[in-house]
Amino acid sequence: MPISYEIDRAARIVRITAHGDVSFPEEKECLDAFLADSTHQPGFRILLDDRERMPAASSAHVKAMASLFELNRHAIGAARLAIVVAKDVSFGLARMFSMLTDNSRVETRVFRDIDEAEQWLDPNSDDSAAHRDTNQHRRCQSGAKRRVVPVGLAGADPVQQPSLNELPQLRARPFVRAAIP
């Protein structure tokens, strides 16, 4: 099988290794298997070694996996996922996965070095604590309500909706981000 997993219950980590061409059904089968494994518990950290995957997954595959993670969010729990890649295209696709799962309970980070990934996953490492503090700060700040407001309406009532006659004029104007109090 081109993808396999190993659970270290004492370290509370799942190590997944992909080799060669891995299809979505094979990746889904691996996810289903480790989630159903009696040694797995929600909240286990996940290390996905994707360095030997050939070719890189497609964007449709990445979107499907992000949806699968969302569907299994309770079984996965509040966890960290480190994805280790070797190629630039794989790095970009892994970052896409990270962004698609940004609102889930899984904190994802992409690495090129497996030792750095393992250090980040280690709950006792300094890098892990520093990143957790930084990420918590980022999440608190990004919780503010924001909306895009056309430049011409920056001082206008945000509840007021433009009429249909105004829409073509609004599309032609540049947009800015403005925080709503």
C-alpha positions in Angstrom: 0.0 0.0 0.0 1.4 3.4 -0.9 0.3 5.0 2.4 0.6 3.6 5.9 0.4 4.7 9.4 1.9 3.9 12.8 0.5 4.9 16.2 2.8 5.6 19.1 0.3 5.7 22.0 2.9 6.6 24.6 4.1 9.6 22.6 0.5 10.4 21.5 1.5 10.6 17.8 0.3 9.1 14.5 3.0 8.8 11.8 1.7 8.6 8.3 4.1 7.8 5.4 3.1 8.2 1.7 5.2 6.5 -1.1 4.6 6.9 -4.8 1.2 7.6 -6.3 -1.4 7.9 -3.5 -5.0 8.1 -4.6 -7.8 9.9 -2.6 -9.5 6.5 -1.8 -6.2 5.1 -0.4 -5.6 8.2 1.7 -9.2 8.1 3.0 -8.9 4.4 3.8 -5.7 5.2 5.8 -7.4 8.1 7.7 -10.5 5.9 8.4 -8.2 3.0 9.6 -6.1 5.1 12.1 -9.2 6.8 13.4 -10.9 3.5 14.0 -7.7 2.0 15.5 -8.2 1.2 19.2 -4.9 2.8 20.1 -5.8 6.2 18.6 -7.4 8.9 20.8 -8.7 12.3 19.7 -6.0 14.9 20.1 -3.1 12.7 19.0 -0.5 14.7 17.0 -0.1 13.7 13.4 3.1 13.6 11.3 2.5 13.2 7.6 5.7 12.3 5.7 4.8 13.2 2.1 8.4 13.5 0.9 8.3 10.4 -1.3 4.8 11.0 -2.8 5.0 11.0 -6.6 3.4 12.9 -8.2 2.1 15.7 -5.9 -1.6 15.5 -5.0 -4.0 17.6 -7.1 -5.8 20.6 -5.7 -9.1 18.6 -6.0 -7.5 15.9 -3.9 -6.4 18.5 -1.3 -9.8 20.0 -1.1 -11.4 16.5 -0.7 -9.0 15.7 2.2 -9.7 19.1 3.9 -13.4 18.2 3.7 -12.7 14.7 5.1 -10.8 16.3 8.0 -13.8 18.5 8.7 -16.2 15.6 8.7 -13.9 13.7 11.1 -13.1 16.7 13.4 -14.5 15.1 16.5 -12.5 11.9 16.1 -9.3 13.8 15.2 -9.8 16.3 18.1 -7.8 19.3 18.8 -4.5 18.2 17.3 -1.4 19.3 15.5 -0.6 18.1 12.0 2.9 18.5 10.6 3.2 17.8 6.9 6.7 17.2 5.6 7.3 17.7 1.8 10.2 17.8 -0.5 8.9 19.7 -3.6 7.8 23.2 -4.0 4.5 22.2 -5.6 3.8 19.9 -2.6 4.6 22.7 -0.2 2.1 24.9 -1.9 -0.6 22.3 -1.9 0.1 21.5 1.8 -0.3 25.2 2.6 -3.6 25.2 0.7 -4.7 22.3 2.9 -3.6 24.3 5.9 -5.7 27.3 4.9 -8.7 25.1 4.0 -8.6 23.6 7.5 -7.7 26.9 9.3 -11.1 27.0 11.1 -10.9 23.4 12.3 -9.5 22.2 15.6 -6.4 20.9 13.7 -3.4 23.2 13.7 -1.4 22.5 10.5 2.1 23.5 9.6 4.2 22.5 6.6 7.9 21.6 6.8 10.7 20.6 4.5 12.7 19.0 7.3 11.4 16.1 9.3 13.4 17.0 12.4 11.9 20.4 12.5 8.4 18.9 12.1 9.0 16.5 15.0 10.3 19.3 17.2 7.2 21.4 16.5 5.0 18.4 17.3 6.9 17.8 20.6 4.7 19.4 23.3 7.8 19.9 25.5 10.0 21.7 23.0 10.6 25.5 23.1 9.6 25.9 19.5 6.2 24.2 20.2 5.4 26.6 23.1 6.6 29.7 21.2 4.5 28.8 18.1 1.5 28.0 20.3 1.7 31.5 22.0 2.2 33.2 18.6 -0.7 31.3 17.0 -3.0 32.1 20.0 -2.2 35.8 19.6 -2.9 35.6 15.9 -6.2 33.9 16.4 -7.3 36.5 19.0 -6.5 39.4 16.6 -8.1 37.8 13.6 -11.4 37.3 15.5 -12.3 41.0 14.9 -15.2 41.5 12.4 -14.0 42.8 9.1 -15.7 43.5 5.8 -14.6 45.0 2.5 -16.0 48.5 2.0 -15.8 50.4 -1.3 -13.6 53.5 -0.9 -16.5 55.8 -1.7 -18.6 54.3 1.1 -16.0 54.1 3.8 -17.9 56.6 6.0 -21.3 55.3 5.1 -23.7 53.3 7.3 -22.5 49.7 6.9 -26.1 48.4 7.2 -27.3 50.5 4.3 -27.4 48.5 1.0 -26.6 50.2 -2.3 -29.4 50.3 -4.8 -29.1 48.3 -8.1 -28.4 51.5 -10.0 -25.3 52.2 -7.9 -23.8 48.7 -8.3 -21.9 49.3 -11.6 -20.3 52.4 -10.1 -19.2 50.5 -7.0 -17.6 47.7 -9.0 -15.3 50.3 -10.8 -14.0 51.7 -7.6 -11.0 50.2 -5.7 -11.7 48.3 -2.5 -10.1 48.7 1.0 -10.4 46.7 4.2 -12.1 48.5 7.1 -12.7 47.2 10.6 -16.3 47.5 11.7 -16.5 48.8 15.3 
